[in-house]
């Protein structure tokens, strides 16, 4: 019987560097640019050291996903807990910083472990968003039309924000101005001008 393989510690500087390098490569060149040798070269370490911290490339991807996912969920819940939750939801949904999520979504098409983790995290993320949004709408007294439940508002906002962001990335902007005007009117009607303006 062989002894279990040693793994590097979760909070070592080298492990964190490997996560940072992987994330940077994903954002700059896409997930396909990430490989054990490439990450090692960029981090100026031996490929064996990458495998010391992460048994497989999927383990490396999962570690990046988990680290950023946890941070993002905390940030989003804090933002939705402010005085203008609908404004916050729109800013979160339409933020171009969601590029890493887009890379993980593309990667999930090819890797079962990534797909399962991403789906589970997305479900938790959505439920946490819905809980925070529902609570803040009740606290602030915002009354939406009856057919626009907090869940519907969440889904529509996330979908529209994501579509606009992806299309902008491709250089497509047809009819974006009309959609953005609608969003601005909706935000103004239910929450007034943004508090930070």
JOSUL-V396824 format. One record per pair of residues at least 24 apart in sequence whose C-alpha atoms are under 6 Angstrom apart, sorted by sequence separation. I is the first residue (numbers start at 0). J is the second residue. D is the distance in Angstrom with one decimal. If there is no record, write none. Layout:
I	J	D
I	J	D
This chain:
6	51	5.5
7	52	4.7
18	63	5.8
6	52	5.3
92	157	4.9
93	160	4.0
92	160	4.8
